[in-house]
Amino acid sequence: MHSDKKLDELWLEYDKQPLHWNVPAGPQFDCFTKNMHVLPWPLKMHYSKFPEDLTAPLVTLDYKRFIVMNLLKEMTYLRFGDSLRILRDLSPDDNKSLIESIQKCMNIM
């Protein structure tokens, strides 16, 4: 079930600090983890009480999909040292299936 309210309220945090959608995950990872490289990065996803005073909200569903794929590439790089696995091995159909699976599991996109 699609809920615009849930989309508007979606945000991530690490150690009680909201992540910024408009800043790449890599620099935020370095800043928040104090370069300790804690992997996997334990993020908490929220569906309400968006901290508008601390970070900018995501604007469109397409932008959210773009962010999900960029985060996936960045996480792959952090975990394996390169993001070629995602760029090379994830076909357009697999990409679409991944996004649809996330949407179905989270019931928010």
Secondary structure as UniProt FT lines:
FT   HELIX           4..9
FT   STRAND          11..14
FT   TURN            15..16
FT   STRAND          17..18
FT   TURN            21..22
FT   HELIX           25..32
FT   TURN            33..35
FT   STRAND          44..46
FT   TURN            52..54
FT   HELIX           61..80
FT   HELIX           84..89
FT   HELIX           92..106
//
